[in-house]
Amino acid sequence: MTVRAYILIQTEVGRASSVVDAIRGIPGVLGADDVTGPYDVIVQAEAGTVDELGKMVVSQVQRVEGITRTLTCPIVNL
C-alpha cells in the first residue's frame, strides 16, 4: 500500500510557477498546482512508505529553488 500526501508550499514572491514546473518532474509527484491563499503551491505525492515520502520531501522537494517553507499532510483513510 502506498502512502499519499498533500505538500503545501510557500514560495518566494513571483516563484510559484517555476516551483510548480520543477516539482512536476520529481518521481512520486502526482500533481502540482499554483493556488491562492496562505500557500502558493499544493502538491499531491505518493511513496511506498512514510519514510520514503519524508526523504522525497527533504532531499528533492525542499531543494527546489524558490521554496521557503513546506508542510506535508499525509492522507489518512478513516
Beta strands, then each sheet from edge to edge (+ up, - down):
strand 1: 3-11
strand 2: 29-34
strand 3: 41-47
strand 4: 67-74
sheet 1: 2+ 3- 1+ 4-
end
